[in-house]
Every structure is written in structure tokens, then in C-alpha cells.
């Protein structure tokens, strides 16, 4: 491997190591076109061992290693790492790899080991079987007490059985010798991955492969898959059927990528070397258990909850309770809670009779907690305060689930309580106390690192990779900043079967939410400011490397807390539509939300250009946009927004199949609300059928700035403050109405109670 790896750069061909994790391979000056998908490497195993030592605060160790070929093992790298971390190596002993247990005992080195070390790292070879004779020797020498900890790095799984399952040894003695030992090995060696691949390989070839051969085939499959991905990307970028001859270029396409392989998730770093994932096991009674089970002795693990003790509550029962509550309200009786219908939406469970609110996640691989998180969880378990909910615990590493449990609060969250109170006060005719409280913000929300985000969630149907063109677009999106453009935050993908697009959250919702909200009486000044913001945002996009928006509509024009319009979802809609078209993702629609999603799509598409609609109808997916298409959408909803779209939707509902062309008409306004003919002509020019006949954004911007002028004094915030003063004058009426509501409810409750009591 080392020789071929050195020759490969001279031939300018890529080479992928799929089994070898030799440290020498990481030298880029010698192996510039070499990548590696090996499950483990000596250097990464050394880092995993160091991490486990640091987790337990062990700062003195002893080494046991083989006397030959030790340079291929992790201990060589571990020595240097321990020096940097101030971990002292008290003693280092060597044994012949073929020495028997008796010969090891007779050497006298075990006595030296006993006098100098309590944490002993044993690496007699690549496989755990190489440590069998040493473990037998320490067992017979009575060095297997609670004073000693034996850590065995397991680099390669050469056999399909454990040392104590071999037919040539005393199974009970070997099992006792390995009892309580710590084993560190790569996560990709999990039996689940192995069994799945072996079954598929047998079905495809009709042959049964040995244990070691199957592991080799799994790694070889990952290597071929990586080469195929790199070759595809190289061909897409530069084309030509001789692209495979450019080894250094193909190697560059192997860097900084990830995919799901036969051995689990494969993460490639910037040197085209796989980043391994390790698991630490504790041997008890011949079985390997995750070391977290043993950490009960080292840390307070009272927060860990057995999965078997948690019973999920039936959601149908919760729905029936809600229906009963709503029925009692409709009949006029007092139910004891305001707006109880669907107030509590938290998923629930019980554990030992305690009612809990839970968050469930699918666990993709075995989980271990660093020491900092263990301390945090312990503090959470001990923290108690009357204004803090009680943390109950976490279920993990059981049934492939990760469940966070808190005590259940019956009245739900404050956000939902406020929503139910507002909706009840609105139904009674009282003032709700918030501007546009009726479904103003309809975006699904999330937080990441304390940042409030609006999200679009999709179900991921298969593993996703982005072509280079989309990666360039996403990079530009991340770098683009303007006061009239919303900030693109990022995308989550290839995790938990979800594809999530994230943008910064704007508190006041979209232009559609505001302009069609009957509670908000926004005058000409606001519409002028909104129109100018939309035009400025689109002008910046058309002059940037992004070039287009792609799906401009009222729903994609957001309003922030300062009443500034910010365009959003630019660029990402084309990526999403391609993923939907190729069945890579599927929109997640809440129960009963299909009709609302369809209506939202209709309102978006009615603002798009005819050429976009035609291709949308033909291809069943949103085509790539263009600048003339953006101009059409701008004319439809950007600055002629309220009266154009509203009337157009009404005209469509009244149209029939004989109508060939539908265009909205302008209302006849007089006085201060009228618009001059030059501006109206510009709007109509934006609607022209031929894309090349529509004006460009520079001409539209000039026309808007010349003909749209505000009439009020002060900024939008000043004008909104005046509006707030008018609303504030009604607060006394609101309080009086709500007080009357509560008094009436109390009287109903008293009457109901009196009727139930015996007379």
C-alpha cells in the first residue's frame, strides 16, 4: 500500500485506502492523491483513548505493547499526545506477541507493572485476540482487582468471535480474564451494519463471505462509492470523458464531504481522510456494554431513565379529551379553563406514575456524554425552584431513541395560553391588545444558538448531495447581506431524515399577513414605504452574483420589527423544487393542513409570470426563475400589492374555461390615494406577456422613486406610534370587557355548583 501510494501521484491517479489506517499514509507531501475511508486509524484511535483518559481525569498510565511492528499501532501516536496533555507514562513494557501466559508471568515484568501503574493500556496487536495471553497472565497473577483498569484499543476485527468464545482456550478463564476491561473500537464495526451488508452481499452474489472478507468488502464499497461521487462532481464541473485521468482534481472532490456508506456515516475531512467515530465498551460477563453503563460509578447518573419505565400516552385519548372540552364550551357551560381546545400540544408519557412532557429523537448511533455535559445534567437534576420546571431525565442508547423528559404542566406554554385568551376576547367583540394578532406570523419557528429562525421542513427520502452549482449558490446566499434582504442562515440535511431550510425570523410576518389584515388600517405612507423597500431589495439581487429572486410574491416579502420589508426565500426555492422533483425530499404537512398549503401555493403562483406558470403546469415543478419573471411578480405584488392581488384572486374565482387572458384592473381612486398615470403604465408594463418587453429593475426603481412619495411627516415608526396611541385609548374598554367576561363565567360556575349541591 505504501509503495503504490507513492507511485500514484506520478501516474496522476487517485488512490483510496479502504482498510489500512497506517499513520504514514497521512503525509500529504508523500501521498498527495491518497484518500482513506478506513474505519479506523492509529492516530485517531490514540485521540479516542486520550479522550477517555481525560474524561476520567486519569493522569498516570502504564503501557503494554508488542515488541515487533508496534509502529503500526496507536500507542506510537498516543505517547506524543500524552506528553502534550501532561499525562505521565510511568512504565512501558514489551512482550513477544507469541509469548504464552506462562512466559509473560515468568518474565517478571508484571511485578514492575504492578508497582508503577494502575491504569494500563494494552495493545499487543491490531485485534483484541492478541491481548488474550497477557490478560490471562494478569488474571493468574491476581492483578485483576478493582485497583486496576485495563484499556484495550481494538484497531481491526480479524475474527468473528470474541477471545472467550474461541474453541482452543478455556472459555471461562478467558472470560474472567477480560472481565471489567475497557475496549475502544470504531463505531462502524457494529454488528447491525455487518449483518445488513452480509445479507445484501449474499442476495446479490449468491455467496457467503467470511467475517474478515465482509469487513473488507464493506470498506471497499465505501471507497468505490466515494470515488463515484468525486468522479461525478469532477465531470459536472469540467466535463470531458478523460476527466478520470486528472487524479489530483478527482482527489480534491473527495475532500470535505459526507455520505451514508456500508459502514455508517462517512465524513471526509479536508485531507480526504475519513473522520472515524469510536465507541467505548465495558466487558461484563462476556458481553460488551457501552461504557456509560459503567460511568454510574464515576458520576451521578440519576438523570438516566430506563426506556422500559417510560410509557407513551395514547394521542387519541388526548384528542377525545379536547373534543369533550370544546363540546362543553359550545353548550354554554363553564369548563374551568379559557380556550382549552388544543392548548396543550406537548407529547406526553408516564414513568413510575409521574406524568411527563417529552421530546423524542431517533438515535442514529451510540451516544456518550463528555464530562462537561455530565456535570450539566447532574446540576439540572438537582436544581429546584418554584418558577423552574423540574428536569426528570434522559433515555438514550435504548431502542434507538433519545428522549428528554420534563414534568408535565397541564395548562401548556405561555404562548398558547396568550393565543387562546386573545382568540376568546376577539370572539366576544373586545379589543385583543395587539396589532394584527390574527394569524400575523404563520411561519414555523425554531432557535439555533439563541438565534430565532423561520424554517421550512421537508421529509428527506434519501441521502442528499449538492452539485457544485448549488454549493456555489448556497455560499453566495450565506455571504449576501442587505438591509432589504432577509439573512439566509443555513440548511440541515442528512440528519434524522429531515431537510430543513432556515432563514432569520421577522417578527411582523409577511406583507400578505399585514396588508390583508383587517385590524391594521395602513395608509398610503406605509404602502409607499413597503413598495420602495421591495424595489430596493430586488434591485440589489439583480445586481448581485445571485442575479434573480426566483419566487417573488407577497408571502416572500417579510416585515421586521422596524417595519422594513426584507425579501426572503431567494435562491433556495429552485434548490427545493429540484429536490422535490427528483423525490429526494417531501413536504411535511401538518394534519389537516393540506388545504391551507394548497391555498398558499395558489396565492404564490398567481403572482408569477406566464412563462413560469406554463412550465410549472407542464413539468409539475417550479422552473428556474429569470429577471423578467421577477419584474412580472414585482408588478403583481411588489408595490401594487393590495388591490391588484385581491382583485385578481376574485376574478379567477369567477372565471371560466373560455377566458384566455385575465388581468386585474386598477381601482378608480381620487384625492390623496390616487396614483398618476405614469406609475400605472409602469405597473402594466411589468405584466406584458413577452418577457423581453418588460422594463428592467433600474427603470422600475427610477419610476417608483419619482412617482411614489409619502404624505405624512416623520418615519414609519413615528406614524405607527400615533396609531398605537389610538389603540391605547381603548385599553380601559378592553379591561372592562374582560372583567365582565370573568365575572359572568364566575356566576355561571356558582350557578352550576348550586344546582349540583343537595337542597
N, C-alpha and C positions, 0 to 999 in steps of 0.2 A: 504493500500500500504506500509506504513512504517513497519507494523508488518511482512508482507510477505517478504519484502526486507531484514529484519534482519534474518528471518529463512532460506532464500535461500542459504546463504553461508554454513550453517550447512548441508544442503542437497547436497551441491556442484552442484547446478544447476544455470544457468544464469537467470536473470530476467531483463526484459526491460520495463521501464516506457514509455508509449506512449501518455499519456495525462497529467500526473502530472509533474509540474516543481518546486515542493517544494524544497526550499534551503536545507532542511535536507537531501535530497537524495544525495547530492554531497559529503557527508562524506565517503571517501573510507574505513576508518577503521571500519565503521559500515556496509557499503554496498559494500563489495569488489567484488561481481559478478554482480553488477547492472549497466545496461546501460540505456540510455534515448534518445528517438527520439522525445520527446515533442517539439512542435513548439516554445514554449517559456518557460522561467523560471524566477523566481523572480529576481535572481541575474543578469541575462543577461538583463532583462528589466531595471533594475537600471542602468546598464552601458550605455544602449542606451539613457536613459533620461539624464544622466550626459553628454554624448557626445553632445546632443542637447543644453544643457545649455552652454557648453564650446564653441560651435560653435557661439553662440550669445553673448559671454562674459558676461553672467549673473552670478554675484557672490553673490546675496542675493535672497533667496526664502522663501516661506511660504508653510507649509504642511497642507493638509486637509485629514483626514483618518477616517476610521470606528473605532468604539470603541470596536469591537469584531473581533476575527480572523484576526487581522492585521498582525500577524507574517507570514501569507502565502503570503502576498503581497510584491511588490517590494520596498515599502518605507522603510521596515526594513533594507534592504541592502543598499538603497540609502543614508541613514543617515551616515553610515560608510564611503561610498565613498566620500561624500561631505566634510567630515572632512579632508580626506587625500588631497583633491584638494583645500582646503581653500575657500570653498563655504559656506557662513553663512546661517543657518536656523534661520530666525528672529522669527518665530512663528509656533507653531504646535497645531492645534485644532482638536478635535474629535467630531463626531456626531454619534448618533444611526443610523445604516443602514436602519432602517424602519421609521425614522423621516420624517414627511411631510415638505414641503417647509415653511409652516407657523410656524411650531415648530422650524425649523432652524433659521428663522428670529427672532423669539421671544427669542431665547437663548442669544442674544447679542454678540455672538462670531464673527459674521460677521463684526461688528464695530471694534473689535480688529484686525481682519484680514486686514481690510481696512487701519488701522493706521500703520501696520507693514510690509506689503508685497505688491509687485506689480506683481511679477512672482509667481503664485500659482500652486502647483502640487496637483491634486485632485485624490485620489484613495479610493473610497468608497466600492469597491468590485472588483471581478475578471472581471466583464463585464461593459461596458460603461453605460448600463442601470442603474446601481447602483448609478451613479452620477446625475441622472435626477433631483431629488428633490433639491439637492444642487445648481445645475445650475439654476433652476427656482428661488431659493431663492436669488441668487446674481443678477439675472436679475431684479427681482422685487425690490431689494434694490438699483438699479441703480449703480451696481458695474460691469457693462459690457461695460464700456467706453474704449477708446483707451489706458488708463493708465494701464489696467490690461491685463495680459496674463495668460490663464488657460491651463495647460498641463495635459492631462488625459492618463495615462498608461492603455492600454486595453489588459489584460492578456488572457482572454478567451472569445470566441464568443459564448455565450449561446443562442442567438436568431438570427433569420434570417432576422431581420429588425433593422433599427436604432431607437433610442428612440423617435424621432419626427414622426415616422411612426406608432406608436402604436395606437390602437383604443380606449384606455381608457384615453387618455390625450388630451389637447388642442394642436393640431399639430402645429399651427402657433406660439403659445407661446413657446413651447419646442424647435422648430426650431430656434427661435430668441434667446433663452437661450443658445444654443450651438453654435451660430454664432461666427466665428473667434477663436474658441477653437482649440488647438493643440492636436492631437491624435497620440500616438505612439503604434504600434502593429506589430506583426510578419508578415513577408512577405508571409509566406505560407498560410495565410488566404485569399489570393487573390481570388476574385470571379472566375477567369479563372480556377484555379486549382480545386476549389469546383465544378463548373459546369461540368468540364470534368469527374471528378471521379463519380459524382452523375449519369451522363448519362451512364457511363460504368457499374456502380453497378446495375442500373435499367435493363440494357440489359442482364446482366449476371444472375440476380436473379429473375427478373420479379416483384420486389418490389420497392416501393418508400419509401425512408427513410427520417426522419425528418432532420432539419438543424444540430442540435447538434449531432444526431446519425451519420450523414455523416462525420462530422469532426472527430468523434471518430473512424469510420471505416478507414478514410484516415491515421490517425496516427497508427492505428493497422496494416494496410497494410505495412507501413514503418517499423514497429517493426518486423513483420514476415519476411519481405524481408532482413532486417539486420541479423536476426537470421539464415536465409537460407544461406546467404553469409559466415557468420562466420562458420557455420557447414560444408559447402563445403570445405573451406580452411583448417579447422581442419582435415577433413577426408583425404584431399590430402596430408597433411604433415605427419600424423602418422598412417592413415588407421585404420581399425577395426570398426565393426558396433556398438561398445559400446562407441565410441568417444563422443556421446552426453551426457554421464554421467559425463564427466570431465568439470564441469561448469566453473571453473577458466580459463581453457585453451580456451574454446569457448569464454569467455568474452574477453580474450586477442586478439582474432581475430576480435572483434568488434571495436577495437581502431584504430585511425589514418587511416580512410578510408572515401571514399565518393561514393555516388551513387545518381541517379535520382529517387526520390520517388514520391508518390502521392501528397505530399505537396511541391514539388520542389526539389532543390538540397539539399541533406542531407550530411553534413560534420560532421564527428565524431572526437572528439579530443582524446588525449592520456588517458583520463579517461572514454572513451566510452560514453561521453555526447555530444549530438548534439549541434553544434555551431549555434545559431539562426541567422536569417537575419531579420532586422527590417526596417520598412518604417515609415516615419513621415508625417502625413497628416494635412491639414488645412481645417477646416469645413467652407464652404461658401455656403449659400442658400440651406442647406440640402444635399450637396454633399461633398465628401472627395476628396481633391486635394493634390497632392504631395507638401510638404512644400517648395520645390524650387520655386514654383509659388509665394509664399509669400515672399521669400528672395529677390525679386526685391526691396522691401522696405528697406532691410538691406544692400545689396551690389549692386554694379554696375553690372547689368545683361545684358548690351547691347550686350554682345557676344552671348547671346542665340538667335537662329534664329528659328522662327516658321517653322515647316516642310512643311506646306501648301504653303509657299512662295518659296520653292525650287523646281525647275523643272529640272529633269534629262534629259540630251541631248540624242537623239537617236544615238546609236552606229553605225547603218547602214549608217547614214549620214556622220559620220566621216570616215568610210571605203570608201565611194564613193569619198570623197574629196581626200583621199590618192591615190586612183586609178587614179583620174584625174591628180594629181601632177606627179605620176610616168609616166603617158602616155605622158605628156608634155615633160618630160626629155628624154624619148625614141625617141621622134620625133626630138630632136636636139634643141628645143627652150629652152631659159633660164627661169627657174621658179622662180628665186629670192631667193632660199634657197638651201643650199648644203645638199643632202641626205634627202629630205623632206619625203620620204616614211617611214611611221611608226615612225617618230622621236618623236612625241607627243603621248604618250600612257596613259596619266593621264585620269581618269574618270572625266567627266565634267558635270556641271549643271549651271543653271542661277537662280539668286534671285534678284528681283526688277531691272532687266535689266543688272545686273553685271555677267560677265562670271567667273565661279569659277572652281577650281580643288578640287575634293572631295575624301575622304576616307570613305567608308561605312562599318559599322559593324552591325551585328544582335545584338540587345539589349536583353539580357536574363532575366533581371529583372529591377526593377525601380532603377534609379541612383540618388544619391545625392553626392554633392562635399564637401569635407572638406574645412575649411576656407583657408588653405594654397593654395589649387588648385583654389579657387575662386579669391584669390589675384593674382595668376599667370595668370589666364585667363584675368583678368582686365588689367594687365600690357601688355599682348600680344595685346589686343585690342587697347591700347593707343600707342604702340611702332610704330614709323615710321622712316624709313631710306631708302635712295636711293638704298642701297645694301641689304636690307631685304625685302622679300616678305610680303605682307600685310595679317595678320590673319583676316578672316571675321567673324567666329563664329562657334558655335556647335549647331546641332539639337539633342535633346535627349528627352526621355520619351514621344515620339510620334510615333505611327505606328510601335513600336518595332524596331526602328532604332536609331543608334548612328552615326551621320555624322559630320566629321570635314571638315571645308571649308576654303580654302585659295584662294586668287586671282589667276586666271589662267595666266600662261606665255606661249606665243604662240610657242616658239621655243623648249620647253621641257627642260629636265635636261642636265647638262653639260656632264654627262656620255654618253648620247645618241648622243649629238652633236659631241663629240670626235669620237664616233664609226662611225658616218656617214661620217665625214671628212676622217677618216682613210680608210674606205672602198672605198671612191671615189678616194683617192690618189693611192690606190693599183690597182684599175681598170685601171688607166691611166699609170701604169708602174713605178710610183715613189716610193721611199722608205718611209715606213709609220712611221719610227722613233721609233718603239717599237719591242722588241724581241718577236716573236711568237704572234703577235697581232691578228692572225686569229683564233678566237674562242678558245683561250687557256683556258680561265676559263669559263666553261659551267655550273657550279653549281649554283643553285638558292641560293640567299644570303638573310640574314636578320641580324639585330642587336638586342642585348639584353643587357641592362645595359652598353652600349658602347662597347660590345664585338661583333666583326664581325664573323658571323656564316654561314656555309653552311647547307642547310636544305633539307629535303625530305618531301613533303606534300602529305597527303592522306585524302580523304573524309571519315569521321567517320560515319558508317552506324547505329551504336547503342552504348549504353553505354559500356565502356570498363573497365574490371577489370583484374589485372595481377595475375596469380598464384604465389605461393611463390617461385617456381624455377626461374621464370622470374624476380621477385623482387630481388632475390639474385644476379642474373646475372647483372641487372642494377646497383646494388650497387657496384659490383666489377668493372664494366665499369667506374663508376664515380670516383673510387679510383685509377684506373690504370694510371700510368704515366711513360713514357719512351721517350727518345729523338727521337726514330724512330716509335712512335705511336702517331696518332692524338688524341687530347683530346675530349672525349665524354662530351657534355655539358648538355644534358637532353632531355626530351620528353614532348611535350604539348599534352594533350588529355582531352576528356570530356568537351571541351570548343568550342563553335561556330562550332560544327560538323566537327572539323578538328583534325587530328592526325599528328603531326609534330615531326620529329627526327632531332636533332640539334647536329652538330659537329663544332669544330673550323674551320674557313676558312683558307685555304692555298692559297696564292696569285698566285702561278705559275701553278695551275691546277694539273691534274693527269699526270702520266707517259705516258699514251696514248696520251694526248694532246701534250706533249713535244716531244716524240720520233717520232711521225708521223707528226710533223710539219716541212714542207719542208724548212721553213725560218730559222730554227735553225739547224746549222751544228754541232752537238755534236760528238766529237771524242770518242775514246776508253776510255780515262780517266773518262769522265762523266759516261759512261755506267758501268765501273768498280765500281765507287763510288755508283751509283744507286743500282747496284746488291748487294753490301755489306750492304747497308742500309736496303734493303728489307729482306735479310737473318737475320740481327741483330734484326729487328723488329719481324719477325716470331719466331726466337729463344726465344725471351723474352715472347711472347704469349704462346708458347708451354710449357714454364717452369712456367707460372703464373697460378693462380686459374681459369683463363678463358680457358686454355688448347688448344683452337683452334681459328682460324680466322673465318672460315665458308664460306667465299666467296672471296678468294684471287684472284685478277685479276689486270690488269694494271689500270683499272678505280678506283680501291680502293687503289692505291698507289699514294699519293699526294706529291707534291714538294713545300716546303715553300720558303720564300724569301732568305734563306741561301743555297738553293739547297740541302737541306736534305730531303730524302724520308721518309714519315710518312705513315704507314698503317692506313686505316680508315674503318669504317663500320664493324668492327669486333664485333661479338656478336649480333648486332641489326638485321642483316639480317634474322636470324632464327625467331626472335620475329615477324618481319614484315611479313614473309611468313606465319606464323601460323595465324596471324590476317587476312591476305588476304584469306587464305584457308577457314576460318570459316566465311567469309563475314562480318567481323567486320569493315574492312576498305577497301577503294577502291582507287587506284592510281589516282591522279589528273593529267590529261594530257592536256596541253595547246592545243588550237585549231590548228589543222593541225600538231600536234606533235606526233601522233600515230606511224607513220612510223619511225621516229627518235628514239622513245622509243623502238620499236621492234629491230631496228638495234643495239642499245646499249645493249639490253638484249642478242642478238646473240653473240656480241663480248665478253660479260662477260661469257656466258655459254660455249663457245668454249674452254675456258681455264680451265674448271672444269673436275674433274676425271670421268671416265666412270660410276662408281657406282652411282655418284651423278646425272649424266645425265639420267641414266636408271630410277631412282626413280622420277626424275623431269618429265620425259615423262609419266610415269605411274600415278603418283599421282597429276600431274599438279601443284605442289608447291615445293619449294626448301626444301630438307630434311636437317636434322641436319648434320653438317659437321663432319670431323674427321681429325686427324693429317696426315694420309697418303694422304687424299684428298688435304690437304693444300700443301703437298710436290709435288703432281702432278701439282697443279696450279703454284707452285713456278718454277718448271721445264718448264712449258709452257710460263709463262710471267714474272716471277720474275727477273731472271738475264740473260735469253737467249732471252729477250723480243722482240727486234725489228724485227729481221729476222725470228724468229720462228712464231709468231702470224701473221705477214703479209703474209708469205708464206702459212700458214695453211688456212687462210681465202680464199686465191686464189685457193688452192687445193679443198676446199669444194665447191666453186662455179663451179668447173669443174668436180666434181664427179658425179656418177650416183648410182642408187639403188643397182647395183651389187657389189659395193665396200664394203667390210666387215670391213676394218680397214684403217684408214687414219692417218699417222704420218708425221710430217714435216721432211725435210732433212736439214742438215747443209750446208751453202754455203762454197765453196772452197776459203778460203782467204789465202793470202800469206803475208809474211813480218810481219810488226808490228801489223797488225789487226788479225793475226791468233790466234787460241786458241789450247792448247795442248790436246792430246787425253784423258788424264785422266779427264779433266774437261768435255769434250764432253761425255765421258762414264757416268759420274755422272749425267749429264742432262738427258741422255737416260734412266738411271735407275729410274729417277723420273717419267718417263712415263710408267712404267711397268703396265700391266693390273691388276695383283694381288696386292692389297693394302699392304699386309704383306711383299711383296718383295721390296718395295720402301725403300730407305735409310731414316734414321731419320734426324732431323734437325741438330743435333750435327755433324753428319758425313758430311752433306752438307756444313755446316759452315766451317769445317776444310778444305774441298776440295776447297771451294771458296777462303778462305784466303791464301791458299798455291799456287793457280794457277792463281788468278786474281790479277794482280799488275798494278798500273798506271805507265805510262812512262813519264808524264810531271812533271815539277817542280812547287812547290807552291800548294796552296789549290785550290779548285774548284772556289772560289770567285776570286782568282788571275787569273786563266785561263779565267774566264768569263770577267774580266776587259780587258784582251787582246782582246777578241772577241769584246767587246764594243768599243775599240779604232778603230778597223777596220770599224765598222759600223759608228762611229762618223765621220770618214773621208768622208763619203758620205752625210753629212748634207747639205753642200753647194749645191750639186746637188738637194737634196730634196727641199730646199728653192727656188731654181731657177725654178724647175718644177712646184711647187705650184704657184709661182708668175706668171708663164706663163699661168697656168690654169685660174687664176683670171683675168689676162689681156684679155685673149680670151673670157671669159664669159662677161666681161665688153663691149668688142667690139660687141659681139652678142646682148647684151642689147641695145647698142647705135643704131645698125643697125635696130633692131626691132622697136625702138622708132621713128627713122627717117622715116621708112616705114609707120608708123601709122599717122604721122603728115601730115596735108594737105600741098601740094606744090603749 
